[in-house]
Each structure stands twice: as structure tokens, then as C-alpha cells.
């Protein structure tokens, strides 16, 4: 029986994901994720053994992402000591799926590293922190969505006419409203969304000041801005 290859802990594989076909074609989001991972690798003296990218695929189900499966196979075979992502939600937005993957890494003796949070899952504290971030991220999305629905129902009951509903995820609308409330300009908000690979309401990769303004003029933003 062949012995399992022992991984060099300074060798990692990188996983990237964008959720729309247009982002995949344009490269928006992928380039930003790659730059973040490469900067982290330089700081920590890592060698990146390979890049694995799932393009135009939702983050809700790990089972449907072939490149993630290959990245996991690489670390489990000993080709690398860690799987690195730019942001934790690139792995999964599902608490159950992400928790299963964290458990798989723990049992297999390899690491998951999230560059945005500097979380290393080889330590008990790091694994717990990653699990908590996933849970609270999902909770935040659901709370924002529920608050918006409740507020809209009250407004409609009062006979208030509101703008068009947003087709964007509730957390994206909340981010735009929050950044605008903090005093950021429309162009700065647009550039940040583009850099993070967030698709517009029309599925485009690049945000403009007018697309940000359209979100702010919508009924969901009006409720959240109160």
C-alpha cells in the first residue's frame, strides 16, 4: 500500500469562484480574488501549487463544484498543505456544507485559510472562528431579508407607494445603503462592488454610478435607509 505523501505546509492551492457566467467571461471577481491570495502568499512565504476556479457557479452547494473537488483532492493527496480562498464565502454560503468541509479538513490534517479574515483552521480557535463567521453571515442575510419584507408590508398597508423592488440579494442592497450612509460617493461604491465581483441587477460585471443610484432609488433601499 502506497504511503500518503506528506505535504509541505508552505505549499498551498488556491480556490476561486464567481457566481455568474458574465463574471466568468469578463474575469471580474476572479482577478481580484487571485490578487488577494497572491498578496497573502507573498506575506507568508507560501508557494501556490495550483489555481482551481469554478466559474458561473452558485456558492450554495459544494457538491456541484468540480474545481473545488479537485482542489480538495490536491490537499488530501499531500500535494499541498492548505486550501486558500480570498473570502470565506467563496467556499460556501451554506452553513451545513461549509461545516462539513471544515470537519473534513480537520480530520484530514490539512488547512483551510481565508485571506480576508486571516483564519487558519488548523487551530481550535481558528476552526471555531470560521464556523461562527459562516453562521453569522447566513444569519445576517436572512435577518436583512426578513426586515425588508416586514417593513415593505407595513408601508403597503399604509398605502405608501414605493419604487421598484430590487432583484439584488438583500445583503448587496444593505451594503450599498450602508456605504452611502457612511458618506461614500457613488463611484467609490461602484468600484468596490466591481472589485469584489458582485454582479449588478442586470448580471453585469461592472458597476456604474447610475446602477448604484438605481439601487438607492428602489423600495428595498428606501426601507433600509430609514
N, C-alpha and C positions, 0 to 999 in steps of 0.2 A: 504494500500500500504506500503510495507516494506521500511524503510529508508535506504539509501545508507550508507554503512559502512564508517566511517571516517578513512583514512589511517594514520598510524604512519609515519611521514616524515623521520624517521631514519631507516625505513624498506624499502628495495628495492628488485627488482627482476633483475636477470642478463640475458642478451641475448647474445648468441654466435652463430657464423655462419662460416662454411668453405664451399668453393665452389666446391670441387672435392670429388668424392667417396673415392679416395685413402687417402686423408687427413682425411676423416671421419673415415676410418678403423684404420689408424695409430694413430689418436689422435693429429697429428701435427696441430698446429694452435689453436685448442680448448684449449689445456693445457696452451698455452701462454696467450690467452685471459682471461682464468679463473684466472690465476695468477695475471694479471694486475688488474682485477676487485677486487679480494680479497685484494690486497695491498691497493687499493683506499678505500675499505670499512674499513680496519683497521685504515687508517689515519683519516677517517671522522666519525668513530664510528657507522657505519651502520651495520644493521643486514640483511643478504641476505636471503630472504624468499624462494627463489627457483631459479633454473637454467633452462633455456629454450634454446635448441640447434637445429638449422636447419643444418643438415649435408649433404654435397654434393649438395647444392642448390645455384644457382646463386643469386647475390645481386641486380639484376635489377628489380625484381617485388615483391613487398611486398605481393601481393595477393596470391602468390604461396608458402608462407612460414607458415605452420601451427603452428610451435612453436612460431613464432613471434606473431601470432594472439592470442595464449594462454597467452603470456607474457603481451600483451596489455590488454587482458581481466582481468588479475590479478590486474593491477594497476587501471583499470577503475572500478573494483568492490570494491576497497578500501583495497585489501589485502596488497598493498604496495604503497608507495608514489612516487616511481620513477622507471623508467626503465633504467638500466645502461648497457652500452656497452664499450668494450675496445677501439674501434675506431669507429668514426662516419660512416665510410663506411661499417661497419658490419650491420647497419640498412638498407641502400640502397645506390646504386650508381646512382640512378635516381633522378634528381632534383625534378621532379613532385611528385614522390612517397614520398620522404623524406619531402618535403614541406607540403604535405597533412598530414603526420604523426605529424610533428611539430605543425601544426594547430590543429589537433585532441587533442594533449596533452594540448595545451593552453586552448582550450575550455573545456576540461575535468578537468582542475585543477591539473594535475599531471606533473611530470618532466621527461625529457629525459636527462641523464647525460653521457657525453663522457669522459672517463678517460684520453685519450691521449691529449685532449685539455682542460680538466677541464672546460667544458662548461655546464652551468646549464640553461636549457631553461625556467625556471620559471621567469626569469627577461627579460625585453625587450632587453637588451643588449646581453644577452646570446642567446636568440632566433634569434636575427639578426646575431650574430656571427656564429651560427650553419648553418643558411641559406646561408650565404656568403661562408663558407667553402665548403659546398656541391656544390654550383655553380662553385666556382673556381677550385675545384677538377675535376669536369667534364670538365671544360674549358681546364685545363692543359692536360688531357688525349687526348682531341680532337686536341689541338694545336700540341702536340708531334707527334701524328699520322699523321697530315697533313704535318708538316715539314719534317718528314721522307719520306713520299710519294713524296713530291716535290723534295727533294734532290736526291732521287733514280732516279727519272725521268730525272733529269739533268745529272747524272752520266751515265745513259744508253744512253742518246742522245750523250754523248761524247765518247761513245764506251768503257767505263771503265767496266772491268769485276769485279764483286763483289762476295762476299761469299754468302752462302745460306741465304734466308730471314728467319727472326725469326718467330716462331709460338707463341711467348710470346706477351702479351699485351705491347703496346708501352711504357707505364709508367714503366713497370718492366725493360725493356731494358734500358730506360733512367736512372733508379735508379742505375743499375749496372755500367753503363758508368760513371755516376756522382761520385759514391763512389770510383771507380778505379782511376778516375782523381784526386780525393782528396787524393790519396795515400794509400787507404785501401788495405790490402792484399786479395788474392783470398779466403783464408779460412775465414777471418773475414766477407767478403761479403756473402759467402755461409751460414755461421752460422746465420747472420742477416735475410736472406731470409727464412731460415728454421724456425727460431723463430717466424717470422711474419706470418707463414702459407702460404707463396707464393709457389704454385706448380711449378715444373720445366717444361721445354718444353715438357717432356715426361709424365707429370702429376704426377711425384713422389713427395713425401712429403719432402724428404731430399735432399738438395743441396750439391754438392761436388765441389772441386776446379776445376775439369775438366768440370763440367756442366757450371760453371761461365765462364771459359775460352772459351767454345764453343759459348756462347752468345757474348762475346767480339770479337770473330773472325768472327761473322756474318755480313752481309751487313748493317743491321739496326744500329748496334753498331758503325760500321765504319763511317757511316754518322753522327751520333750524336756526335762522338768523335772529329770531325773536329772543 
